[in-house]
């Protein structure tokens, strides 16, 4: 009438009220025998209230029961007794989703105060007799806004000490070895990069610092951000998971629309040599979008410019200067390199563009404007065309390229419509 829950924090021994709650006791013990609870998480921990587990999918509606496994009847009835109250720590209760809708889910109380809101609604079918130190650890763990522990607390496997019930027909008992069993839920272990695994040594994150809840949240956010960056790198959406914004580039905004690249460069070059200065412009009209990127050769010069120029009046506009947080320059270069390696065969439009490139090397089909340098130093923001200044010459180039592309498109559409009309005429002859 007893089982052991071997958790990642220690062992918990549970005794069952088999006479008062025979169906609940039978369900729990037989699911333990089938290794159903192996790898289940304590996914809902509320301090000084309860801790919940028994749901491999972390969803109460997807739970099962031993009765569903053997005779397809998922739910079984409540066995609520008036002599049992939620008034002590370590009571094992069924976390049903409604009256007489009991499955594998269960919770364990974490307080000696009576929980009046739970009395008469959930069946109390067992109690913890050993492992109160483990319950104390669970009760004091740090959780997120959904009451899930930041570090997973897992039922590794279960051991049956005493089983007073006969096995039900149709039960397929797996290997007793917890390390080699073929648990039906092993494929359903839910891993989330937001949470640390139970085997992770959390002290590694802190380097002998005192562990506090705020510090833990901060470290976990850093860990989650690194994991997400690594995923983006694997998907080729980020050049490098350790990429950081360049320290020698300033972001300048709130510019006057009449301010030009040359004006801005002349103002900032007194702090040091400038590698590039680019005001971002609208790709259709060429009008200034009133922000720019200034790249210095030295980081020290960049810092001086930031300290001196933030809030300065330029062309009657008080500008805002800050360090650039954009990595799109590296990202676009990486994306362009990857695109150059792709196979372009079988695409008629790309073949037409290739022909145009041979005639006019300045043509850029992506932007519809001239690109005077393949290895441009642009920032991949709104206008991806290098150091571009809008003037009549570039406007003419844009119109010529657009007209050429439109002619190609119209010619192909005309050929398609002509072939369709010939097809209809051909069919008409046989009618």
Residue, then its C-alpha position, 0 to 999 in steps of 0.5 A: x500500500x506504499x510507493x516511492x516517488x524518486x524525484x530530482x530533489x530526493x525520495x518521497x514515500x506515500x501511503x494510500x487509503x486503500x479502503x476509503x479510496x480503492x479506485x484512486x489507490x488502484x489507479x495511482x499504483x498501477x500507473x506507477x507500475x506502468x512507469x507512467x509517472x516517470x519523468x513527469x514534472x512538478x509544473x505547478x508549485x504554490x508556496x505554502x499551498x500545494x505542488x501539482x504533478x502527474x501530467x506528462x503533457x502539462x495539460x490536465x485535459x490530456x491525462x489518462x487513467x489505468x481504466x482508460x488503458x485497460x477498458x477505454x474508460x478515461x474518467x472515474x468517480x470521486x471518493x470524497x470522505x468527510x473524515x479527511x480534510x485538507x488540514x496538514x502537509x503531505x496529503x496526496x489528492x486527485x486534481x480532477x478537472x471537475x466532479x467525477x472527472x479523475x485521471x492521473x493528475x494529483x497534488x500534494x499539500x504544502x501547509x498545515x493550515x486547513x484549505x477550506x476551498x478544496x474540501x469536498x471537491x477533491x479526493x484525498x487518497x494518500x499521505x506522505x510518510x517520509x520525505x518532508x524535507x523534499x516537500x520543504x525544498x519544493x515549497x521554497x523553490x523559485x517559480x515564474x508567474x505561472x507557478x512553474x519552477x525555474x529549475x525543473x523538479x522531476x519525478x525520475x521514476x517510481x518504486x512500488x513497496x506494497x501493491x494489494x491489488x491484482x493486475x488488471x487484464x490488458x496491462x503491459x508492464x514494462x521493464x522494471x529497470x528505471x534506466x532502461x524502461x520503455x516508458x510510454x511517455x518518454x517521447x512526451x518529456x517537455x523541454x523548454x529553454x526558459x527553464x533549467x533542467x533538473x540535472x543542471x548545477x544552478x550554482x554554476x550560474x552565480x560564481x559563488x554569489x548569493x542566490x536570490x530570486x531577482x538574481x535567478x530571474x536575471x541569470x535565467x533570462x541571460x541563459x534563455x537569450x543565449x539559447x535563442x541566439x544559438x537557435x537563430x544561428x543554426x537556422x542561419x538567421x544570425x551570423x553568430x550567436x555571440x554577436x554584439x553591436x559594434x562599439x565604434x558606431x553612433x546612432x543619430x536621430x531627430x535630424x533636420x531633413x535638410x542636413x546632408x551626409x557631408x554636413x554631418x560628417x564635417x561636424x563629427x570628424x573633429x572627434x576623430x577619423x570617420x570611416x562612413x557617415x550615412x543618413x538613411x533615406x526613403x528609397x522612393x523619394x530620397x528624402x531624409x528619414x532624419x536618422x543616421x549612422x556614423x562609424x568611427x575608426x576608433x572606439x575612443x573617438x566614438x565615445x568622445x562624440x557621444x559625450x559631446x554631441x548628445x543634445x546639440x543643435x544641428x540646423x536648428x534641430x536638437x539631435x539625439x546621439x546614442x551608441x548603435x544597437x543594430x547588428x543588421x550590417x553584419x546580418x545583411x552581409x551574412x545573408x548576402x553571402x549565403x544567397x550568393x551560394x544558392x543555385x539560381x537555375x530554373x528561374x527565368x526572372x533571375x536569368x533576365x536579371x543576370x543579363x541586365x547585370x552584364x549590361x549595367x553593373x550598377x543595377x540592383x533588383x532588390x532596391x531598384x536603384x544603382x549600387x556602385x559598390x558590391x562590398x558596400x558599407x551600408x547598415x541594412x536598415x531602410x535603404x540597402x544601397x551603400x553610401x547613397x545620396x539622392x540626386x538627379x543622376x541616381x534618380x535617372x538611373x532608378x527610372x532607367x532600371x525600373x523601365x527596363x525591368x517593367x519592359x521585361x515583365x510586360x514582354x513576358x506577359x504578352x508572350x503568355x497571353x499570345x500563347x493562350x490565345x493561340x491555344x484557344x484558336x487551335x481548340x476552336x478549329x476542332x469544335 
